[in-house]
Amino acid sequence: ALPQAIVETDDETTFGGLPARRTRFTAVIEGSNFRYVRVVFLREGHLYQLMSWGLAANTTPEEREPFIAAFS
């Protein structure tokens, strides 16, 4: 877990046709507040985690989604 992480949403979803979990959260790291989108899914016995992040003041969760979607 990240220090000072605040979960905004944590939902079941699908990713590439597979069951997945999408979490949107913010965390303060070395004095800067970052916004994250993380998708976790299991495929063929391997657990995958995709993350996209940016400074919280300069980005919205929706702006992080294109990076994640590029892998589906």
N, CA, C and O atoms as a printed pandas DataFrame, in Angstrom:
     atom_number atom_name residue_name chain_id  residue_number  x_coord  y_coord  z_coord
0              1         N          ALA        A               1    0.844   -1.196    0.000
1              2        CA          ALA        A               1    0.000    0.000    0.000
2              3         C          ALA        A               1    0.876    1.241    0.000
3              4         O          ALA        A               1    1.954    1.269    0.595
4              5         N          LEU        A               2    0.392    2.249   -0.672
5              6        CA          LEU        A               2    1.101    3.517   -0.718
6              7         C          LEU        A               2    0.787    4.335    0.531
7              8         O          LEU        A               2   -0.346    4.326    1.014
8              9         N          PRO        A               3    1.787    5.039    1.050
9             10        CA          PRO        A               3    1.509    5.883    2.209
10            11         C          PRO        A               3    0.541    7.003    1.834
11            12         O          PRO        A               3    0.614    7.564    0.741
12            13         N          GLN        A               4   -0.345    7.313    2.739
13            14        CA          GLN        A               4   -1.310    8.394    2.563
14            15         C          GLN        A               4   -2.183    8.222    1.320
15            16         O          GLN        A               4   -2.592    9.217    0.721
16            17         N          ALA        A               5   -2.474    6.993    0.924
17            18        CA          ALA        A               5   -3.332    6.751   -0.241
18            19         C          ALA        A               5   -4.793    6.935    0.147
19            20         O          ALA        A               5   -5.227    6.490    1.209
20            21         N          ILE        A               6   -5.547    7.599   -0.734
21            22        CA          ILE        A               6   -6.974    7.798   -0.541
22            23         C          ILE        A               6   -7.685    7.199   -1.753
23            24         O          ILE        A               6   -7.545    7.695   -2.871
24            25         N          VAL        A               7   -8.449    6.131   -1.524
25            26        CA          VAL        A               7   -9.170    5.452   -2.604
26            27         C          VAL        A               7  -10.398    6.272   -2.973
27            28         O          VAL        A               7  -11.228    6.594   -2.123
28            29         N          GLU        A               8  -10.497    6.602   -4.256
29            30        CA          GLU        A               8  -11.659    7.332   -4.768
30            31         C          GLU        A               8  -12.733    6.360   -5.233
31            32         O          GLU        A               8  -13.907    6.533   -4.906
32            33         N          THR        A               9  -12.345    5.337   -5.993
33            34        CA          THR        A               9  -13.263    4.273   -6.415
34            35         C          THR        A               9  -12.495    2.955   -6.465
35            36         O          THR        A               9  -11.282    2.934   -6.677
36            37         N          ASP        A              10  -13.220    1.864   -6.266
37            38        CA          ASP        A              10  -12.654    0.514   -6.345
38            39         C          ASP        A              10  -13.774   -0.385   -6.841
39            40         O          ASP        A              10  -14.646   -0.785   -6.070
40            41         N          ASP        A              11  -13.746   -0.704   -8.144
41            42        CA          ASP        A              11  -14.878   -1.375   -8.779
42            43         C          ASP        A              11  -14.465   -2.629   -9.528
43            44         O          ASP        A              11  -13.351   -2.736  -10.040
44            45         N          GLU        A              12  -15.403   -3.585   -9.577
45            46        CA          GLU        A              12  -15.243   -4.734  -10.461
46            47         C          GLU        A              12  -15.572   -4.264  -11.871
47            48         O          GLU        A              12  -16.487   -3.465  -12.067
48            49         N          THR        A              13  -14.826   -4.760  -12.848
49            50        CA          THR        A              13  -15.030   -4.367  -14.239
50            51         C          THR        A              13  -14.562   -5.513  -15.123
51            52         O          THR        A              13  -14.284   -6.602  -14.619
52            53         N          THR        A              14  -14.471   -5.296  -16.413
53            54        CA          THR        A              14  -13.837   -6.250  -17.329
54            55         C          THR        A              14  -12.725   -5.522  -18.063
55            56         O          THR        A              14  -12.776   -4.308  -18.262
56            57         N          PHE        A              15  -11.731   -6.282  -18.456
57            58        CA          PHE        A              15  -10.608   -5.722  -19.193
58            59         C          PHE        A              15  -10.183   -6.757  -20.220
59            60         O          PHE        A              15   -9.783   -7.864  -19.860
60            61         N          GLY        A              16  -10.267   -6.406  -21.489
61            62        CA          GLY        A              16   -9.944   -7.361  -22.544
62            63         C          GLY        A              16  -10.805   -8.605  -22.463
63            64         O          GLY        A              16  -10.361   -9.702  -22.802
64            65         N          GLY        A              17  -12.051   -8.429  -22.007
65            66        CA          GLY        A              17  -12.968   -9.550  -21.887
66            67         C          GLY        A              17  -12.789  -10.388  -20.628
67            68         O          GLY        A              17  -13.478  -11.394  -20.456
68            69         N          LEU        A              18  -11.876   -9.993  -19.744
69            70        CA          LEU        A              18  -11.618  -10.744  -18.516
70            71         C          LEU        A              18  -12.113   -9.969  -17.303
71            72         O          LEU        A              18  -12.118   -8.738  -17.319
72            73         N          PRO        A              19  -12.530  -10.674  -16.248
73            74        CA          PRO        A              19  -12.884   -9.979  -15.016
74            75         C          PRO        A              19  -11.665   -9.206  -14.497
75            76         O          PRO        A              19  -10.538   -9.697  -14.552
76            77         N          ALA        A              20  -11.907   -8.003  -13.998
77            78        CA          ALA        A              20  -10.806   -7.157  -13.530
78            79         C          ALA        A              20  -11.283   -6.290  -12.373
79            80         O          ALA        A              20  -12.472   -6.244  -12.056
80            81         N          ARG        A              21  -10.349   -5.618  -11.766
81            82        CA          ARG        A              21  -10.632   -4.670  -10.686
82            83         C          ARG        A              21   -9.961   -3.348  -11.044
83            84         O          ARG        A              21   -8.758   -3.309  -11.302
84            85         N          ARG        A              22  -10.746   -2.254  -11.061
85            86        CA          ARG        A              22  -10.212   -0.919  -11.362
86            87         C          ARG        A              22  -10.278   -0.085  -10.092
87            88         O          ARG        A              22  -11.334    0.044   -9.473
88            89         N          THR        A              23   -9.137    0.480   -9.713
89            90        CA          THR        A              23   -9.047    1.334   -8.530
90            91         C          THR        A              23   -8.516    2.692   -8.948
91            92         O          THR        A              23   -7.518    2.790   -9.661
92            93         N          ARG        A              24   -9.187    3.726   -8.500
93            94        CA          ARG        A              24   -8.723    5.101   -8.707
94            95         C          ARG        A              24   -8.404    5.664   -7.329
95            96         O          ARG        A              24   -9.235    5.608   -6.423
96            97         N          PHE        A              25   -7.194    6.209   -7.173
97            98        CA          PHE        A              25   -6.817    6.731   -5.867
98            99         C          PHE        A              25   -5.788    7.842   -6.010
99           100         O          PHE        A              25   -5.175    8.017   -7.063
100          101         N          THR        A              26   -5.615    8.585   -4.930
101          102        CA          THR        A              26   -4.561    9.593   -4.847
102          103         C          THR        A              26   -3.619    9.194   -3.731
103          104         O          THR        A              26   -4.010    8.490   -2.800
104          105         N          ALA        A              27   -2.377    9.643   -3.823
105          106        CA          ALA        A              27   -1.384    9.368   -2.784
106          107         C          ALA        A              27   -0.341   10.472   -2.783
107          108         O          ALA        A              27    0.049   10.978   -3.836
108          109         N          VAL        A              28    0.103   10.836   -1.599
109          110        CA          VAL        A              28    1.152   11.833   -1.452
110          111         C          VAL        A              28    2.484   11.091   -1.376
111          112         O          VAL        A              28    2.690   10.252   -0.499
112          113         N          ILE        A              29    3.380   11.409   -2.301
113          114        CA          ILE        A              29    4.704   10.794   -2.353
114          115         C          ILE        A              29    5.735   11.908   -2.400
115          116         O          ILE        A              29    5.732   12.741   -3.306
116          117         N          GLU        A              30    6.609   11.907   -1.418
117          118        CA          GLU        A              30    7.658   12.928   -1.301
118          119         C          GLU        A              30    7.082   14.338   -1.435
119          120         O          GLU        A              30    7.664   15.197   -2.098
120          121         N          GLY        A              31    5.934   14.562   -0.799
121          122        CA          GLY        A              31    5.333   15.884   -0.759
122          123         C          GLY        A              31    4.469   16.260   -1.939
123          124         O          GLY        A              31    3.855   17.327   -1.927
124          125         N          SER        A              32    4.396   15.417   -2.966
125          126        CA          SER        A              32    3.567   15.703   -4.143
126          127         C          SER        A              32    2.360   14.767   -4.157
127          128         O          SER        A              32    2.480   13.581   -3.850
128          129         N          ASN        A              33    1.199   15.312   -4.514
129          130        CA          ASN        A              33   -0.034   14.534   -4.572
130          131         C          ASN        A              33   -0.234   14.001   -5.987
131          132         O          ASN        A              33   -0.337   14.776   -6.938
132          133         N          PHE        A              34   -0.290   12.675   -6.126
133          134        CA          PHE        A              34   -0.452   12.025   -7.419
134          135         C          PHE        A              34   -1.820   11.358   -7.504
135          136         O          PHE        A              34   -2.376   10.927   -6.494
136          137         N          ARG        A              35   -2.355   11.277   -8.721
137          138        CA          ARG        A              35   -3.598   10.557   -8.990
138          139         C          ARG        A              35   -3.251    9.317   -9.809
139          140         O          ARG        A              35   -2.476    9.385  -10.762
140          141         N          TYR        A              36   -3.838    8.181   -9.423
141          142        CA          TYR        A              36   -3.549    6.894  -10.062
142          143         C          TYR        A              36   -4.827    6.238  -10.570
143          144         O          TYR        A              36   -5.903    6.422  -10.001
144          145         N          VAL        A              37   -4.693    5.481  -11.636
145          146        CA          VAL        A              37   -5.710    4.525  -12.063
146          147         C          VAL        A              37   -4.977    3.193  -12.204
147          148         O          VAL        A              37   -3.957    3.096  -12.886
148          149         N          ARG        A              38   -5.522    2.165  -11.540
149          150        CA          ARG        A              38   -4.888    0.839  -11.574
150          151         C          ARG        A              38   -5.931   -0.191  -11.971
151          152         O          ARG        A              38   -7.040   -0.194  -11.438
152          153         N          VAL        A              39   -5.574   -1.073  -12.914
153          154        CA          VAL        A              39   -6.436   -2.193  -13.306
154          155         C          VAL        A              39   -5.643   -3.474  -13.070
155          156         O          VAL        A              39   -4.499   -3.601  -13.506
156          157         N          VAL        A              40   -6.267   -4.417  -12.375
157          158        CA          VAL        A              40   -5.629   -5.695  -12.060
158          159         C          VAL        A              40   -6.519   -6.803  -12.620
159          160         O          VAL        A              40   -7.736   -6.786  -12.435
160          161         N          PHE        A              41   -5.893   -7.777  -13.314
161          162        CA          PHE        A              41   -6.651   -8.905  -13.857
162          163         C          PHE        A              41   -5.766  -10.140  -13.935
163          164         O          PHE        A              41   -4.538  -10.048  -13.951
164          165         N          LEU        A              42   -6.414  -11.289  -13.983
165          166        CA          LEU        A              42   -5.731  -12.578  -14.072
166          167         C          LEU        A              42   -5.928  -13.126  -15.472
167          168         O          LEU        A              42   -7.047  -13.173  -15.984
168          169         N          ARG        A              43   -4.822  -13.544  -16.092
169          170        CA          ARG        A              43   -4.891  -14.119  -17.438
170          171         C          ARG        A              43   -3.904  -15.275  -17.535
171          172         O          ARG        A              43   -2.704  -15.107  -17.314
172          173         N          GLU        A              44   -4.424  -16.437  -17.866
173          174        CA          GLU        A              44   -3.616  -17.644  -18.063
174          175         C          GLU        A              44   -2.661  -17.891  -16.898
175          176         O          GLU        A              44   -1.493  -18.223  -17.096
176          177         N          GLY        A              45   -3.179  -17.723  -15.676
177          178        CA          GLY        A              45   -2.395  -18.013  -14.484
178          179         C          GLY        A              45   -1.437  -16.912  -14.058
179          180         O          GLY        A              45   -0.676  -17.100  -13.108
180          181         N          HIS        A              46   -1.452  -15.777  -14.729
181          182        CA          HIS        A              46   -0.575  -14.661  -14.372
182          183         C          HIS        A              46   -1.417  -13.454  -13.970
183          184         O          HIS        A              46   -2.434  -13.158  -14.598
184          185         N          LEU        A              47   -0.985  -12.764  -12.920
185          186        CA          LEU        A              47   -1.671  -11.568  -12.457
186          187         C          LEU        A              47   -1.007  -10.349  -13.098
187          188         O          LEU        A              47    0.209  -10.179  -13.009
188          189         N          TYR        A              48   -1.810   -9.508  -13.741
189          190        CA          TYR        A              48   -1.310   -8.300  -14.401
190          191         C          TYR        A              48   -1.827   -7.072  -13.686
191          192         O          TYR        A              48   -2.959   -7.047  -13.202
192          193         N          GLN        A              49   -0.989   -6.056  -13.627
193          194        CA          GLN        A              49   -1.379   -4.780  -13.052
194          195         C          GLN        A              49   -0.941   -3.681  -14.019
195          196         O          GLN        A              49    0.235   -3.576  -14.367
196          197         N          LEU        A              50   -1.900   -2.870  -14.443
197          198        CA          LEU        A              50   -1.595   -1.713  -15.280
198          199         C          LEU        A              50   -1.862   -0.468  -14.452
199          200         O          LEU        A              50   -2.899   -0.362  -13.797
200          201         N          MET        A              51   -0.923    0.477  -14.480
201          202        CA          MET        A              51   -1.091    1.713  -13.715
202          203         C          MET        A              51   -0.764    2.914  -14.582
203          204         O          MET        A              51    0.148    2.892  -15.409
204          205         N          SER        A              52   -1.534    3.951  -14.366
205          206        CA          SER        A              52   -1.274    5.241  -14.994
206          207         C          SER        A              52   -1.379    6.292  -13.899
207          208         O          SER        A              52   -2.246    6.194  -13.031
208          209         N          TRP        A              53   -0.505    7.298  -13.929
209          210        CA          TRP        A              53   -0.536    8.307  -12.884
210          211         C          TRP        A              53   -0.045    9.647  -13.398
211          212         O          TRP        A              53    0.602    9.741  -14.441
212          213         N          GLY        A              54   -0.364   10.660  -12.651
213          214        CA          GLY        A              54    0.079   12.019  -12.937
214          215         C          GLY        A              54   -0.178   12.877  -11.712
215          216         O          GLY        A              54   -0.820   12.429  -10.763
216          217         N          LEU        A              55    0.314   14.097  -11.725
217          218        CA          LEU        A              55    0.073   15.002  -10.603
218          219         C          LEU        A              55   -1.429   15.236  -10.462
219          220         O          LEU        A              55   -2.106   15.542  -11.444
220          221         N          ALA        A              56   -1.941   15.093   -9.263
221          222        CA          ALA        A              56   -3.385   15.192   -9.027
222          223         C          ALA        A              56   -3.935   16.549   -9.441
223          224         O          ALA        A              56   -5.064   16.630   -9.924
224          225         N          ALA        A              57   -3.171   17.604   -9.265
225          226        CA          ALA        A              57   -3.650   18.944   -9.612
226          227         C          ALA        A              57   -3.776   19.140  -11.120
227          228         O          ALA        A              57   -4.505   20.025  -11.568
228          229         N          ASN        A              58   -3.074   18.324  -11.907
229          230        CA          ASN        A              58   -3.026   18.504  -13.357
230          231         C          ASN        A              58   -3.785   17.450  -14.148
231          232         O          ASN        A              58   -3.752   17.477  -15.378
232          233         N          THR        A              59   -4.464   16.526  -13.488
233          234        CA          THR        A              59   -5.095   15.433  -14.216
234          235         C          THR        A              59   -6.356   14.953  -13.502
235          236         O          THR        A              59   -6.506   15.108  -12.290
236          237         N          THR        A              60   -7.247   14.372  -14.282
237          238        CA          THR        A              60   -8.452   13.746  -13.732
238          239         C          THR        A              60   -8.330   12.237  -13.938
239          240         O          THR        A              60   -7.523   11.785  -14.749
240          241         N          PRO        A              61   -9.133   11.453  -13.203
241          242        CA          PRO        A              61   -9.095   10.000  -13.444
242          243         C          PRO        A              61   -9.420    9.656  -14.896
243          244         O          PRO        A              61   -8.832    8.735  -15.462
244          245         N          GLU        A              62  -10.347   10.386  -15.495
245          246        CA          GLU        A              62  -10.735   10.111  -16.889
246          247         C          GLU        A              62   -9.570   10.346  -17.851
247          248         O          GLU        A              62   -9.473    9.660  -18.869
248          249         N          GLU        A              63   -8.699   11.286  -17.557
249          250        CA          GLU        A              63   -7.532   11.549  -18.416
250          251         C          GLU        A              63   -6.493   10.437  -18.319
251          252         O          GLU        A              63   -5.651   10.313  -19.209
252          253         N          ARG        A              64   -6.531    9.636  -17.276
253          254        CA          ARG        A              64   -5.587    8.526  -17.106
254          255         C          ARG        A              64   -6.067    7.290  -17.881
255          256         O          ARG        A              64   -5.258    6.416  -18.190
256          257         N          GLU        A              65   -7.346    7.203  -18.195
257          258        CA          GLU        A              65   -7.929    6.001  -18.807
258          259         C          GLU        A              65   -7.378    5.639  -20.187
259          260         O          GLU        A              65   -7.232    4.447  -20.457
260          261         N          PRO        A              66   -7.062    6.585  -21.083
261          262        CA          PRO        A              66   -6.570    6.177  -22.406
262          263         C          PRO        A              66   -5.315    5.296  -22.343
263          264         O          PRO        A              66   -5.154    4.391  -23.161
264          265         N          PHE        A              67   -4.451    5.551  -21.400
265          266        CA          PHE        A              67   -3.255    4.708  -21.250
266          267         C          PHE        A              67   -3.651    3.275  -20.937
267          268         O          PHE        A              67   -3.152    2.336  -21.557
268          269         N          ILE        A              68   -4.542    3.110  -19.979
269          270        CA          ILE        A              68   -5.003    1.773  -19.595
270          271         C          ILE        A              68   -5.710    1.111  -20.790
271          272         O          ILE        A              68   -5.442   -0.049  -21.104
272          273         N          ALA        A              69   -6.590    1.830  -21.437
273          274        CA          ALA        A              69   -7.363    1.279  -22.556
274          275         C          ALA        A              69   -6.480    0.833  -23.717
275          276         O          ALA        A              69   -6.854   -0.079  -24.453
276          277         N          ALA        A              70   -5.329    1.449  -23.893
277          278        CA          ALA        A              70   -4.431    1.093  -24.991
278          279         C          ALA        A              70   -3.966   -0.358  -24.891
279          280         O          ALA        A              70   -3.560   -0.939  -25.898
280          281         N          PHE        A              71   -4.016   -0.949  -23.711
281          282        CA          PHE        A              71   -3.553   -2.320  -23.523
282          283         C          PHE        A              71   -4.647   -3.364  -23.674
283          284         O          PHE        A              71   -4.364   -4.561  -23.719
284          285         N          SER        A              72   -5.902   -2.915  -23.753
285          286        CA          SER        A              72   -6.986   -3.894  -23.831
286          287         C          SER        A              72   -7.087   -4.477  -25.220
287          288         O          SER        A              72   -7.946   -5.321  -25.475
